[in-house]
Amino acid sequence: MRWYSYYQQFRGLFYFMSKDTFYFSHDYNSRNDEKIKFLLRKHGFIGYGLFWAIIEDLYNNANALRTDYEGIAYDFRVDVSLIESIIKDFDLFVFEGDTFGSLSVQKRIDERDSKSVKARESAHKRWTNANAMQSQCEGNAIKESKGKEIKERKVNKVNIIDIAFDEWWDKYDKKVSKEKAIVKWNILTNEEKQLALKIVESYVDSTPDKTFRKDPTTYLNNKSFNDEIIIRSATTSYKPNVSERNFTQLASLKYIEPKRD
């Protein structure tokens, strides 16, 4: 059968194809080209198929093949005269020294390379923009994190100050003019607040009678926590000061209602 004969001739033509296949554009009306028509008249579709096989090799070899007709014929398992005729007789290829190529193939390679360069440039631009956006996002995240951390430190600092005052206020145990005392407390440095909190219990022990204990606002305003604290023992003879003596004398006086006539 004729179709089987054609199959046997083309079998050697495609056996060399590997799994890694590349593609090139193929004009769907190429067989209507005048040069191709002459090729078809002389060699039929066998010649037409061999022509495209040579084109494939040109694409695979940077559009340059040696004019080794015997070697090409051996690869395709066809007669040398057929290969030489296809390459030389129909003005389908151009020659330079001992190599030949195709103007059409070169045009398509140049277009493909140009598109590849543009594609690489476009991809590089996209990656650059993506990296820039990522860096900006990371920078914003770092700034946001630092801002949040600073804010949290400020909040925690305020909370520590408030807690320290409440603790000092409870230990001082003379509930007079708290709002004014808070104002004075906030003027103090952290070291002064720590000192006031540290010695408050000793000061309270030295003034068990709240009557003689300074008002909280006065104590903080005068920074009395820097003063020496004298703890009065039971065996120590205590001499009241003038204010204490006057207060004691006034407290001991009895009210005598005047006589009425």
C-alpha positions in Angstrom: 0.0 0.0 0.0 1.2 3.5 -0.9 0.5 5.1 2.5 2.6 2.5 4.2 5.5 3.3 1.9 5.2 6.9 2.8 5.1 5.9 6.5 8.4 4.0 6.1 10.1 7.0 4.4 8.9 9.5 7.1 9.7 7.1 10.0 13.3 8.0 9.9 12.5 11.6 9.6 10.9 12.0 13.1 12.7 9.3 15.2 15.3 11.7 16.4 12.8 14.1 18.1 13.4 14.3 21.9 10.9 14.8 24.6 12.2 18.4 25.1 10.3 20.0 22.2 10.4 23.7 21.2 8.0 25.5 19.0 8.3 28.0 16.2 5.7 29.8 14.1 4.5 28.1 10.9 2.7 30.0 8.2 -0.5 28.0 7.5 -0.4 28.9 3.8 3.3 28.2 3.3 2.6 25.5 0.7 1.2 28.2 -1.5 4.5 30.1 -1.7 5.9 30.1 -5.2 9.2 28.5 -4.2 7.4 25.8 -2.2 5.2 25.1 -5.2 8.2 24.3 -7.3 9.5 22.1 -4.5 6.2 20.2 -4.4 6.1 19.7 -8.2 9.5 18.1 -8.2 9.6 16.2 -4.9 6.0 16.1 -3.7 5.2 16.1 0.0 8.3 14.0 0.7 10.3 17.0 -0.3 7.9 19.4 1.6 8.3 17.4 4.8 12.1 17.2 4.4 12.1 21.0 3.9 10.4 21.6 7.3 12.7 19.0 9.0 15.7 21.1 7.8 13.9 24.3 9.1 13.6 22.6 12.5 17.3 21.8 12.5 18.1 25.4 11.7 16.0 26.6 14.6 17.8 24.2 16.8 21.3 25.3 15.6 21.0 29.1 15.7 20.0 29.2 12.0 23.3 27.8 10.7 23.9 24.3 9.3 27.0 23.0 7.5 26.5 22.1 3.9 27.2 18.4 4.7 24.5 16.9 2.5 25.6 13.4 3.2 25.3 13.9 6.9 21.9 15.5 6.7 20.7 12.7 4.3 22.0 10.1 6.8 20.1 11.7 9.7 16.9 11.7 7.7 17.5 8.3 6.1 17.0 9.6 2.5 19.1 10.0 -0.6 21.8 12.6 -0.7 20.7 13.9 -4.1 17.2 14.7 -2.6 18.6 16.7 0.3 21.0 18.6 -1.9 18.3 19.5 -4.4 15.9 20.7 -1.6 18.7 22.9 -0.2 20.2 24.3 -3.4 17.6 24.2 -6.2 14.6 26.3 -5.0 16.2 29.5 -3.5 14.8 28.5 -0.1 18.1 29.1 1.8 21.0 31.5 1.9 24.7 30.4 2.0 27.7 31.8 3.8 30.9 29.9 3.4 30.3 26.3 4.2 27.1 27.0 6.1 23.5 27.8 5.1 20.5 29.2 6.8 17.0 30.8 6.2 16.1 34.5 6.2 12.6 33.6 7.4 14.1 31.6 10.3 16.4 34.5 11.2 13.6 37.0 11.2 11.5 34.8 13.6 14.5 34.2 15.9 15.1 37.9 16.2 11.4 38.5 17.0 11.5 35.7 19.6 14.7 37.1 21.2 13.3 40.6 21.3 10.1 39.3 23.0 12.3 37.3 25.5 14.3 40.4 26.4 11.1 42.5 26.9 9.6 39.7 28.9 12.7 39.5 31.1 12.8 43.3 31.6 9.1 43.2 32.4 9.6 40.4 34.9 12.5 42.2 36.4 10.5 45.3 36.8 7.6 43.4 38.4 10.0 41.7 40.8 11.7 45.0 41.6 8.3 46.7 42.3 7.2 43.7 44.4 10.4 43.8 46.4 10.0 47.5 46.9 6.5 47.1 48.0 7.5 44.3 50.4 10.3 46.5 51.8 7.9 49.4 52.3 5.3 47.1 53.9 8.0 45.7 56.2 9.3 49.2 57.0 5.7 50.3 57.8 5.2 47.2 60.0 8.5 48.0 61.8 7.4 51.6 62.4 4.0 50.5 63.5 5.5 47.9 65.8 7.9 50.5 67.3 5.2 53.0 67.7 3.0 50.5 69.4 5.9 49.4 71.7 6.6 53.1 72.7 2.9 53.7 73.3 2.7 50.5 75.5 5.8 51.6 77.4 4.2 55.0 78.0 0.9 53.4 79.2 2.8 51.0 81.4 4.8 53.9 82.8 1.7 55.8 83.6 0.2 52.7 85.2 3.3 52.2 87.3 3.2 55.8 88.5 -0.5 55.5 89.4 -0.1 52.2 91.2 2.9 53.6 93.1 0.9 56.7 94.3 -2.0 54.6 95.4 0.3 52.3 97.3 2.1 55.3 98.9 -1.3 57.0 99.7 -2.7 53.9 101.4 0.5 53.5 103.5 0.7 57.2 104.4 -2.8 56.7 105.9 -3.9 60.3 106.2 -6.6 60.9 103.7 -6.5 64.7 103.1 -6.6 66.5 99.7 -5.8 63.5 97.6 -6.1 65.4 94.3 -3.6 68.0 95.4 -1.3 65.2 96.6 -1.5 63.5 93.2 -0.4 66.8 91.5 2.6 67.1 93.8 3.4 63.4 93.4 3.5 63.7 89.6 6.1 66.5 89.8 8.5 64.2 91.6 11.2 62.2 89.8 11.0 58.4 89.7 13.9 58.3 92.2 12.1 60.6 94.6 8.9 58.5 94.2 10.8 55.4 95.0 12.4 57.0 98.0 9.0 58.3 99.3 7.5 54.9 98.9 10.5 53.2 100.5 10.4 55.3 103.8 6.7 55.9 104.1 6.2 53.2 106.6 9.1 54.4 108.8 7.7 57.9 108.7 4.2 56.7 109.7 5.7 54.7 112.6 7.4 57.8 113.8 4.1 59.7 113.8 1.6 57.3 115.1 -0.8 60.1 116.0 -2.2 61.4 112.7 -2.8 64.7 114.3 0.9 65.4 114.2 1.5 63.8 110.8 2.0 66.2 108.0 -0.7 66.5 105.4 0.2 64.4 102.3 0.4 67.5 100.1 2.7 69.3 102.5 4.8 66.2 102.9 5.3 65.8 99.2 5.7 69.5 98.4 8.5 69.9 101.0 10.0 66.6 100.0 10.0 65.5 103.6 11.0 62.0 102.6 14.6 63.4 102.5 14.4 64.4 106.2 15.8 62.3 109.0 13.2 60.0 110.6 13.4 59.7 114.4 11.5 56.8 115.9 10.5 57.5 119.5 10.9 54.5 121.8 8.9 53.8 124.9 12.0 54.4 127.2 12.9 57.7 125.7 11.7 60.7 127.6 9.8 62.7 125.1 9.4 66.4 125.3 6.6 67.8 123.2 7.3 70.8 121.1 5.5 74.1 121.5 2.7 73.3 119.1 2.1 69.9 120.7 2.1 71.5 124.2 -0.3 74.2 123.2 -2.6 71.7 121.6 -2.5 69.5 124.7 -3.3 72.4 126.9 -6.2 73.5 124.8 -7.6 70.0 124.7 -7.5 69.8 128.5 -9.4 73.0 129.0 -13.0 72.5 130.1 -15.8 74.7 128.9 -17.4 76.7 131.8 -20.8 78.0 131.0 -21.1 81.6 132.3 -23.5 82.4 135.0 -26.6 84.3 134.2 -28.2 86.8 136.6 
